[in-house]
């Protein structure tokens, strides 16, 4: 996949309906399965063997942010990114304040260290990167809280209206 390849298609093998398994061309504009309707969301199936060299390079030498996974994100390999770094966030071993039942340990991902202290920052960073690639002037979302605050924070850092 070169940096000029369409975002999100370079290492994508196909899209598949989560209900009936129908396959779709990744270059299509289909948002959901035409047989199952909106409930038939489409999973992205990657050609991970082809993506492996790029992934290995990026994991070894690439950015420390979530964009080290750019080979399998729907963004160009090279492109503008939000200036606020999203990830990496640490894994924290929870203390044993209570019995764990059959569990031997609990590990928590501390997403509170992201720019808006939300796990939503990961998806939002990808959305904002795509908006930057497209030259979008604004982004709209429906949210009860965290997604909207994440979008507002990361977009504001890029001068994009929300």
Secondary structure, 3 states (H helix, E strand, C coil): CCCCCCCCCCCEEEEEECCCCCEECCCCCCCCECCCECCCCEEEEECHHHHHHHHHHHHHHCCCCHHHHHHHCCCCCCCCCCCCCCCCCCEEECCCCCCCCCCCCCEEECHHHCCCCCCHHHHHHHHHHHHHHHCCCECCCCCCCHHHHHHHHHHHCCCCEC
